């Protein structure tokens, strides 16, 4: 999240872009810093426009497309036998897949 510097500040400074780039371990040129600062402030301006849209009588909506899940209903059934599930594992030990130790 980009720190906004309080409620009164509604723009992103180049210094804040530098800080975020540092946190993300990105090296930005001066031109990139200026470009990202302008782009982020343009995005914030669009959010300010959206803040003024009247939504009082608009119900919450998940999707405007009317899509529905097409999943099959869950029904209990037998699991795959452990031997079959482990049959393609490169190494098995005590009924489990044996993986290399990572330190």
Backbone as a printed PyTorch tensor [residue, N CA C, xyz], in Angstrom:
tensor([[[  0.8420,  -1.1820,   0.0000],
         [  0.0000,   0.0000,   0.0000],
         [  0.8840,   1.2420,   0.0000]],

        [[  0.4900,   2.2210,  -0.7510],
         [  1.2630,   3.4480,  -0.8400],
         [  0.7990,   4.3920,   0.2530]],

        [[  1.7240,   4.8230,   1.1390],
         [  1.3110,   5.7420,   2.1920],
         [  0.8770,   7.0620,   1.5820]],

        [[ -0.2620,   7.5610,   2.0210],
         [ -0.8210,   8.7680,   1.4410],
         [ -0.4440,  10.0260,   2.2120]],

        [[  0.1370,   9.8860,   3.3840],
         [  0.5750,  11.0660,   4.1100],
         [ -0.5530,  11.7920,   4.8110]],

        [[ -1.5830,  11.0680,   5.2170],
         [ -2.6860,  11.6870,   5.9540],
         [ -3.9040,  11.9160,   5.0930]],

        [[ -5.0060,  12.2780,   5.7470],
         [ -6.2780,  12.4520,   5.0570],
         [ -6.2520,  13.6590,   4.1250]],

        [[ -5.4770,  14.6840,   4.4590],
         [ -5.4680,  15.9020,   3.6620],
         [ -4.7460,  15.6990,   2.3300]],

        [[ -3.7630,  14.7950,   2.3000],
         [ -2.9760,  14.5560,   1.0930],
         [ -3.6920,  13.5560,   0.2000]],

        [[ -3.9990,  13.9750,  -1.0450],
         [ -4.7080,  13.0830,  -1.9530],
         [ -3.9200,  12.8520,  -3.2250]],

        [[ -2.6360,  13.1100,  -3.1870],
         [ -1.7850,  12.8270,  -4.3300],
         [ -0.5810,  12.0260,  -3.8480]],

        [[  0.0510,  11.3820,  -4.7860],
         [  1.2370,  10.5870,  -4.4760],
         [  2.4550,  11.3690,  -4.9380]],

        [[  3.4260,  11.4710,  -4.0670],
         [  4.6360,  12.2130,  -4.4100],
         [  5.6650,  11.2680,  -5.0190]],

        [[  6.6310,  11.8650,  -5.6730],
         [  7.7160,  11.0770,  -6.2570],
         [  8.4970,  10.3620,  -5.1540]],

        [[  8.5960,  10.9860,  -3.9930],
         [  9.2900,  10.3680,  -2.8660],
         [  8.5680,   9.0940,  -2.4250]],

        [[  7.2260,   9.1100,  -2.4460],
         [  6.4660,   7.9160,  -2.0840],
         [  6.6560,   6.8110,  -3.1170]],

        [[  6.7520,   7.1710,  -4.3850],
         [  7.0240,   6.1890,  -5.4310],
         [  8.4060,   5.5840,  -5.2080]],

        [[  9.3860,   6.4040,  -4.8820],
         [ 10.7400,   5.9070,  -4.5900],
         [ 10.7150,   4.9240,  -3.4220]],

        [[  9.9500,   5.2620,  -2.3890],
         [  9.8580,   4.3970,  -1.2060],
         [  9.2580,   3.0460,  -1.5730]],

        [[  8.1770,   3.0430,  -2.3430],
         [  7.5410,   1.7900,  -2.7480],
         [  8.4790,   0.9690,  -3.6390]],

        [[  9.1960,   1.6320,  -4.5140],
         [ 10.1470,   0.9370,  -5.3770],
         [ 11.2510,   0.2930,  -4.5420]],

        [[ 11.6990,   0.9940,  -3.5250],
         [ 12.7320,   0.4540,  -2.6290],
         [ 12.2090,  -0.7820,  -1.9010]],

        [[ 10.9660,  -0.7140,  -1.4050],
         [ 10.3760,  -1.8670,  -0.7170],
         [ 10.2390,  -3.0660,  -1.6470]],

        [[  9.9710,  -2.7990,  -2.9230],
         [  9.8120,  -3.8640,  -3.9110],
         [ 11.1510,  -4.2620,  -4.5330]],

        [[ 12.2190,  -3.6470,  -4.0770],
         [ 13.5690,  -3.9110,  -4.5910],
         [ 13.6690,  -3.6230,  -6.0980]],

        [[ 13.0680,  -2.4960,  -6.4980],
         [ 13.1090,  -2.0740,  -7.8920],
         [ 14.0090,  -0.8580,  -8.0280]],

        [[ 14.7840,  -0.8280,  -9.0740],
         [ 15.5910,   0.3470,  -9.3770],
         [ 14.8940,   1.1120, -10.4900]],

        [[ 14.4850,   2.3410, -10.2050],
         [ 13.7850,   3.1550, -11.1820],
         [ 14.6470,   4.3270, -11.6100]],

        [[ 14.5720,   4.6540, -12.8860],
         [ 15.2480,   5.8600, -13.3710],
         [ 14.4110,   7.0610, -12.9600]],

        [[ 14.9820,   8.2490, -13.0760],
         [ 14.2380,   9.4730, -12.7550],
         [ 13.0090,   9.5990, -13.6470]],

        [[ 13.1680,   9.2290, -14.9150],
         [ 12.0470,   9.2980, -15.8540],
         [ 10.9320,   8.3230, -15.4280]],

        [[ 11.2920,   7.1210, -14.9940],
         [ 10.2940,   6.1490, -14.5440],
         [  9.5820,   6.6360, -13.2840]],

        [[ 10.3320,   7.2360, -12.3670],
         [  9.7180,   7.7690, -11.1490],
         [  8.6710,   8.8190, -11.4860]],

        [[  9.0170,   9.7220, -12.3980],
         [  8.0700,  10.7670, -12.8020],
         [  6.8520,  10.1510, -13.4900]],

        [[  7.1030,   9.1950, -14.3610],
         [  6.0210,   8.5470, -15.1030],
         [  5.0650,   7.8190, -14.1480]],

        [[  5.6040,   7.0340, -13.2140],
         [  4.7620,   6.2850, -12.2720],
         [  4.0140,   7.2280, -11.3330]],

        [[  4.6510,   8.3050, -10.9450],
         [  3.9760,   9.2810, -10.0920],
         [  2.7660,   9.8600, -10.8180]],

        [[  2.9460,  10.2400, -12.0760],
         [  1.8350,  10.7740, -12.8700],
         [  0.7430,   9.7270, -13.0620]],

        [[  1.1320,   8.4870, -13.3860],
         [  0.1500,   7.4380, -13.6260],
         [ -0.6590,   7.1280, -12.3610]],

        [[  0.0120,   7.0250, -11.2270],
         [ -0.6940,   6.7250,  -9.9840],
         [ -1.6370,   7.8590,  -9.5930]],

        [[ -1.2200,   9.0910,  -9.8090],
         [ -2.0930,  10.2200,  -9.4980],
         [ -3.2900,  10.2730, -10.4470]],

        [[ -3.1070,   9.8610, -11.6930],
         [ -4.2360,   9.7690, -12.6260],
         [ -5.2280,   8.7200, -12.1550]],

        [[ -4.7290,   7.5840, -11.6900],
         [ -5.5980,   6.5300, -11.1590],
         [ -6.3700,   7.0370,  -9.9500]],

        [[ -5.6890,   7.7460,  -9.0550],
         [ -6.3650,   8.3050,  -7.8830],
         [ -7.4440,   9.2980,  -8.2820]],

        [[ -7.2030,  10.0490,  -9.3280],
         [ -8.2030,  11.0070,  -9.7980],
         [ -9.4700,  10.2780, -10.2500]],

        [[ -9.3120,   9.1470, -10.9090],
         [-10.4800,   8.3570, -11.3070],
         [-11.2360,   7.8550, -10.0760]],

        [[-10.5270,   7.4690,  -9.0300],
         [-11.1920,   7.0450,  -7.7990],
         [-11.9520,   8.2050,  -7.1610]],

        [[-11.4040,   9.4150,  -7.2460],
         [-12.1160,  10.5840,  -6.7130],
         [-13.4240,  10.8010,  -7.4710]],

        [[-13.3950,  10.5860,  -8.7860],
         [-14.6190,  10.6950,  -9.5890],
         [-15.6240,   9.6440,  -9.1350]],

        [[-15.1550,   8.4040,  -8.9390],
         [-16.0410,   7.3260,  -8.4930],
         [-16.6050,   7.5930,  -7.1040]],

        [[-15.8470,   8.2780,  -6.2540],
         [-16.3400,   8.6170,  -4.9180],
         [-17.5940,   9.4860,  -4.9760]],

        [[-17.7650,  10.2410,  -6.0550],
         [-18.9020,  11.1530,  -6.1800],
         [-20.1250,  10.5140,  -6.8390]],

        [[-20.0140,   9.2620,  -7.2610],
         [-21.1420,   8.5840,  -7.8900],
         [-22.1640,   8.2140,  -6.8200]],

        [[-23.4280,   8.4990,  -7.0860],
         [-24.5040,   8.2040,  -6.1330],
         [-24.8260,   6.7110,  -6.1940]],

        [[-24.6480,   6.0230,  -5.0740],
         [-24.9000,   4.5810,  -5.0120],
         [-25.8820,   4.2180,  -3.9010]],

        [[-26.6030,   5.1840,  -3.3890],
         [-27.5010,   4.9630,  -2.2520],
         [-28.5240,   3.8700,  -2.5200]],

        [[-29.1550,   3.8740,  -3.6900],
         [-30.2150,   2.9150,  -3.9930],
         [-29.7560,   1.7880,  -4.9190]],

        [[-28.4760,   1.5420,  -4.9550],
         [-27.9370,   0.4800,  -5.8050],
         [-27.6170,  -0.7180,  -4.9220]],

        [[-28.2460,  -1.8710,  -5.1950],
         [-27.9840,  -3.0460,  -4.3580],
         [-26.5780,  -3.6060,  -4.6240]],

        [[-25.9780,  -4.2490,  -3.6270],
         [-24.6750,  -4.8830,  -3.8460],
         [-24.7780,  -5.9300,  -4.9560]],

        [[-23.7820,  -5.9710,  -5.8100],
         [-23.8060,  -6.8700,  -6.9500],
         [-22.4820,  -7.6040,  -7.0550]],

        [[-22.5600,  -8.9240,  -7.1680],
         [-21.3490,  -9.7170,  -7.3530],
         [-20.9100,  -9.6760,  -8.8060]],

        [[-21.8710,  -9.7930,  -9.7180],
         [-21.5610,  -9.7890, -11.1410],
         [-22.7540,  -9.2560, -11.9080]],

        [[-22.5010,  -8.5030, -12.9520],
         [-23.5910,  -8.0020, -13.7840],
         [-23.9180,  -8.9680, -14.9110]],

        [[-23.1400, -10.0280, -15.0420],
         [-23.3080, -10.9510, -16.1530],
         [-24.2950, -12.0820, -15.8600]],

        [[-24.6910, -12.2630, -14.6130],
         [-25.6250, -13.3360, -14.2830],
         [-25.0290, -14.7290, -14.4030]],

        [[-23.7340, -14.8430, -14.2230],
         [-23.0740, -16.1420, -14.3180],
         [-23.3790, -16.9910, -13.0900]],

        [[-23.4120, -18.2900, -13.2850],
         [-23.6170, -19.2150, -12.1860],
         [-22.5550, -20.2980, -12.2470]],

        [[-22.1950, -20.8240, -11.0780],
         [-21.2570, -21.9370, -11.0490],
         [-21.9000, -23.1570, -11.6910]],

        [[-21.1140, -23.9260, -12.3910],
         [-21.6190, -25.1380, -13.0310],
         [-21.0070, -26.3770, -12.3900]],

        [[-20.6450, -26.2630, -11.1260],
         [-20.0510, -27.3850, -10.4250],
         [-21.0940, -28.4500, -10.1700]],

        [[-20.6430, -29.6690, -10.1430],
         [-21.5540, -30.7590,  -9.8010],
         [-21.7670, -30.7600,  -8.3000]],

        [[-22.8880, -31.2830,  -7.8410],
         [-23.0960, -31.3580,  -6.3950],
         [-22.1300, -32.3610,  -5.7640]],

        [[-21.7180, -32.0700,  -4.5500],
         [-20.8360, -32.9900,  -3.8450],
         [-21.5980, -34.2550,  -3.4840]],

        [[-20.9350, -35.3710,  -3.6730],
         [-21.5190, -36.6360,  -3.2350],
         [-20.3870, -37.5110,  -2.7220]],

        [[-20.5860, -38.1510,  -1.5700],
         [-19.5300, -38.9780,  -1.0100],
         [-19.2280, -40.1620,  -1.9230]],

        [[-17.9610, -40.4990,  -2.0370],
         [-17.5430, -41.6850,  -2.7890],
         [-16.1850, -42.1250,  -2.2830]],

        [[-15.8010, -43.2780,  -2.6580],
         [-14.5360, -43.8590,  -2.1870],
         [-13.3490, -43.0790,  -2.7520]],

        [[-12.3170, -42.9390,  -1.9400],
         [-11.0970, -42.2670,  -2.3720],
         [-10.2430, -43.2030,  -3.2010]],

        [[ -9.2620, -42.6200,  -3.8770],
         [ -8.2970, -43.4170,  -4.6200],
         [ -7.4480, -44.1860,  -3.6180]],

        [[ -7.1480, -45.4520,  -3.8880],
         [ -6.2850, -46.2030,  -2.9700],
         [ -4.9050, -45.5380,  -2.8370]],

        [[ -4.3580, -45.5520,  -1.6400],
         [ -3.0640, -44.9070,  -1.3670],
         [ -1.9860, -45.4600,  -2.2920]],

        [[ -1.9910, -46.7570,  -2.4970],
         [ -0.9570, -47.3790,  -3.3490],
         [ -1.0010, -46.8060,  -4.7680]],

        [[ -2.2110, -46.6160,  -5.2940],
         [ -2.3330, -46.0760,  -6.6470],
         [ -1.8820, -44.6070,  -6.6810]],

        [[ -2.2610, -43.8200,  -5.6560],
         [ -1.8790, -42.4120,  -5.6020],
         [ -0.3620, -42.2490,  -5.5190]],

        [[  0.3040, -43.1590,  -4.8120],
         [  1.7520, -43.0740,  -4.6360],
         [  2.5310, -43.8100,  -5.7220]],

        [[  1.8470, -44.4680,  -6.6420],
         [  2.5200, -45.3060,  -7.6310],
         [  3.4470, -44.5170,  -8.5540]],

        [[  3.1970, -43.2450,  -8.7750],
         [  4.0550, -42.4620,  -9.6740],
         [  5.0440, -41.5620,  -8.9310]],

        [[  5.0340, -41.6060,  -7.5980],
         [  5.9590, -40.7710,  -6.8200],
         [  7.3750, -41.3230,  -6.9580]],

        [[  8.3750, -40.4550,  -7.1040],
         [  9.7520, -40.9340,  -7.2650],
         [ 10.2800, -41.6360,  -6.0140]],

        [[  9.8720, -41.1750,  -4.8100],
         [ 10.3150, -41.8050,  -3.5620],
         [  9.1430, -41.8260,  -2.5940]],

        [[  8.9210, -42.9650,  -1.9530],
         [  7.8330, -43.1340,  -0.9890],
         [  8.4180, -43.7040,   0.2920]],

        [[  7.9370, -43.1850,   1.4480],
         [  8.3800, -43.7050,   2.7250],
         [  7.2060, -43.6900,   3.6950]],

        [[  6.8840, -44.8290,   4.2620],
         [  5.8130, -44.9760,   5.2560],
         [  4.4730, -44.4290,   4.7620]],

        [[  4.1730, -44.6600,   3.4870],
         [  2.8870, -44.2510,   2.9420],
         [  2.8060, -42.7930,   2.5490]],

        [[  3.9420, -42.0930,   2.4710],
         [  3.9660, -40.6800,   2.1000],
         [  5.0050, -40.4510,   1.0000]],

        [[  4.8400, -39.3740,   0.2340],
         [  5.8490, -39.0050,  -0.7570],
         [  7.0380, -38.4630,  -0.0040]],

        [[  8.2190, -38.9600,  -0.3130],
         [  9.4550, -38.5240,   0.3390],
         [ 10.0880, -37.4620,  -0.5320]],

        [[ 10.2620, -36.2690,   0.0190],
         [ 10.8710, -35.1490,  -0.7160],
         [ 12.2520, -34.8640,  -0.1480]],

        [[ 13.1260, -34.2450,  -0.9370],
         [ 14.4500, -33.9080,  -0.4350],
         [ 14.3530, -32.8740,   0.6990]],

        [[ 15.2700, -32.9750,   1.6410],
         [ 15.3150, -32.0430,   2.7530],
         [ 15.7770, -30.6720,   2.2490]],

        [[ 15.0520, -29.6360,   2.6340],
         [ 15.4030, -28.2700,   2.2380],
         [ 15.7140, -27.4770,   3.4930]],

        [[ 16.9200, -26.9290,   3.5390],
         [ 17.3310, -26.1830,   4.7240],
         [ 17.5830, -24.7460,   4.3580]]])
